[in-house]
């Protein structure tokens, strides 16, 4: 599998995530969830604008060791990708979180494939952890992000910590998919999202609300995930997110990433 194919699989995962419907609080093919400044077509436009940058990351990682140099190279490409995203969306943040997680994943997959090393999901996630732990010493930001404020206030893990831990929630989502894969793809993917919403300390939710609201959302997601969809708890979860104007963007990024690793795994297994 070459670098362009990997980048195309990233794009498809991003598109599949936004088109999956109905999603509590999130933009989907049905409505805009808790958002007023974005819709599905904007997400798709953003995803397509990012594809060349994911290909650049994969190319940078091809036959290159997982080291400080690679970390700084893909970070620089990632910042260019963010700029392209904002240009494509008119300044709307559609995929900033996805650029981080997908950039790490596509780079590690490219490395593993080019070096003829294991592409087992668990192995890839451990290598992602190694790559994330190298600091981007070429970049210093003057801006304090919403995520940083939320992490400090509530003492929760954010996108960086999730990566350093080797994305345990991606592994959890993949396990959920394996449990529900005999059902329809939509059912399995929504169950993956519910697993993530029920376990991730989503900084996007905390930024818009508070810890009590997050806990209630998690409880509803866990209840909804216990049975086939739709069910009463799932309907209540959708209503709760809408009424409280919360959108689990962190869970959405992890869902897209989980769809990507499943797609790569399926592609490699038939090659």
HELIX and SHEET records of a PDB file:
HELIX    1   1 UNK A    3  UNK A   19  1                                  17    
HELIX    2   2 UNK A   40  UNK A   61  1                                  22    
HELIX    3   3 UNK A   68  UNK A   89  1                                  22    
HELIX    4   4 UNK A   96  UNK A  114  1                                  19    
HELIX    5   5 UNK A  121  UNK A  133  1                                  13    
HELIX    6   6 UNK A  146  UNK A  154  1                                   9    
HELIX    7   7 UNK A  159  UNK A  164  1                                   6    
HELIX    8   8 UNK A  168  UNK A  180  1                                  13    
HELIX    9   9 UNK A  185  UNK A  199  1                                  15    
HELIX   10  10 UNK A  203  UNK A  208  1                                   6    
HELIX   11  11 UNK A  211  UNK A  224  1                                  14    
HELIX   12  12 UNK A  232  UNK A  243  1                                  12    
HELIX   13  13 UNK A  249  UNK A  269  1                                  21    
END                                                                             
